[in-house]
Amino acid sequence: MLVIHYTGMRSAEAAISRLIDSTAQVSAHYVIDEDGAVTRLVDEDKRAWHAGVAMWRGSTDINARSIGIELVNPGHEFGYRPFADAQMESLEDLARAIVARYAIPARNVVGHSDVAPTRKMDPGELFGWRRLAAAGVGLWPTEDGPSADGFDPSTDFDVAPMLAEVGYDLTNLAAATIAFQRHFAPHRLDGVADPATKRALAALIAALKNGHEG
């Protein structure tokens, strides 16, 4: 797995200082600054403590099965802002290499909020998931792409089994829905599966059924 985070701190220096502090019990394999500079903190074959209590596709102990990349960004607490082009370009290059090295399926490129929806919001609704997918990393279902068989977004249907099929932990359905929205339908972040959210979810399920199971 590849898990994308934001640092959620006021500066890159503060974030790296915390990530290398053994008493903080938090770390990541890489940090990418807003100017695109990449710093490796943990070797890829070593566990980094970046995901915490998390689950994806029924598996826990995400730290043992993933590589974590932190993007320098103050986050929702300190002035959340869009991710810089230079930062995204470095991420695209690094992520493509990691995905190729470990044959990581597109569906296993996720955000921290995807694997820990009740605790985390990063990398958040301003992150360029569509751009990353266009660069060959992760999934982004297009509105004009295939939809799930028989799907009609104007009708009510149960999103829970579809979210579970994608990989979300349904312990808190509203939190899982918001996490999905942050990633795939950032037009709203309230946990209400409106037609646009349902359309995105159905398109994602269809994409998974068309060769992206992994």
N, C-alpha and C positions, 0 to 999 in steps of 0.2 A: 504494500500500500504506500501511497504518497499522501501525506497530510499537510495542507497549507494552513498557516497561521498568520496573524499579525502580532507584533510585539506588544502593542497596547501600552507603551511607555513613552515618555516625553522625548527621548532621543535614542539614537542608535547606541551611543556609548553606555547609557543607563541599561539598555536591554542586554547588551553583550556582557556587561559587568554582572548582571543577575544570572544570565545563562551559564556563566562559567564559575559561579559561586556554588561550591559543593554543599553549602548549608541551605541553599534555596530549594534544592530537590526539583529543579526544573532545568531542562536543557533541550537543545535541538541540534540536528546535524548541520544545518546551514542557517545563516542570516544573510539577507539581501537588503542592503541599504537603498535609500531612495535614489541615489545616484548610480545604482546598478552594481556597486561593489559587493562581491560575494565573500563571506567569511565562513570557513569550515570550522566548526567547533567540536564535532564528534565524527569519528570515522564511520562510514556507512555500514560496516559490519558490526558496529557496536550499538547497544541499546541507548537511545536518548529519551529522557523523561519529558516528552512534549505533549502527549495526548491525555495523560491522567486516566481517570475513570471514564471508559469509553466503550462503544460497541459498534460494529459494522458487519452487516450480513451474518449476524448471530455470533460473531467472534468477539471475544474480549481480549484484554492484554494487548491493546493496539500497539503499545510501545515496542513489543517484541516482534512485531510483524510489519513495521512501517519505517519510512524515512520522513523526518519532519523538517519543513522549511519555514522559517520565520521571516516575514516581510516587515521591515521597519515602517511603522505607521502608528500614530498616537492612539488609534482605536476610539471606540465610542466614548470612553471616559475622558479623553484628553483632546478631543477635536478631530474626530474621524474625517478622513479626506480620501479622495481618489488616489489610486496607486500610480506612481509616475511611470512614464513610458520607458525610461532607462531601467527601472526596477522590473517592469514586466518583461522587457527584452531579456534581461539576465535570467529571470525565472524561466522563461520559455526555453532558453538554451540548456539550463541546468536540469529542468524537469524532463525534457526530451531525452537527455542522456541517462538519467536515472531510470525512467520508464523503459528505455531500451535495454539497459544493463540487467534489469531484473524482470523483464517481461511483465510489467504491471498492467493489468487490464484497465481499460479506460474507466470502467465503473468504479475502480478502486482508487481513483484520484479524487480526493475529497477535502472538504474544509473541516476545521476543528469543530465547528458547529454541527456538521453532519454526523460526527461520531460521538458528540457530547451535547445533544440539543438542549438539555435542561440546564447546562452550565455555561455554555460558550456561544459567542456571536461571531467569532472571527473565522475567516477573513472578512466576512460581512457582505452586505448588499451592494457595496461599491466595487467589489473585486471583479475583475474581468474574466469570469468563467467562459463566456462566449469566445473571447479573444484567445484564451489558453487552449480551448478545444480546437479552434481554427489553426492553432500552431501545432496540433497533433497530440495534445495532452488532455485527457479527460473527455467528457461527453457534453454536448449541448444540443438538445432536440430543437429542430427548427419548426416554426409555426406551419410551414407548408410541407413539412415532412409527414411520414406515416403516423397514423394514430392507432390506438388500440382498437381491436375488432369491436365493431358495434358501438363505439364511444359516441356519446352525445353530450357535450358540455352543458347543454341547457337543462339536462335532467339531473336529478340527485342520484349520486352513487357513492358507495362506501370507499373512501380513499385509503382507509387503514391497510387493507391487504396489498394495495398497490405500493404504498410507502414501504411496507415490510418487504415486498419483492425487490424494491430498489436497494434496500439494505438498512433502513432506519430502525432504530430501537423505538418500539411503540409504548414504552412504559408511560410516557406522557404524550398522547396523540397531538395535542395542540402544539407542544414544543417541537415535535417531529415535523409537523406541518409548517411551522415557522422556519425551521431549519431548511426544509425543502424550498420554501419561498425565497429565503436569502440566497440560495444557490441558483435556482432555476426560474423563479417567478418573482423578482424583487419589486414588482409594482405594488405589492402589499405585504405587510409583515405582521399579520394579526392572527394567523392560524386558522382563518376562515377559507375553506377551499371554494373560491369563486370559480366561474367558468374558465377564466384564463389560467388559474392554478391547475384546475383539472385537466385542461388541454395540454399544459406542459407536462403534467404527470403521465397522461396517457401517451404522449409522444415519446417520453423517455422510456416507458415500458416497451413501446413498439421498437425503439432503437435497440434495447437490450435483446429483444427477441429476434432482431435482424443482424446478429453477429457480434454483439458486444457483451455477451454474458460474462466471459472471463472467470 
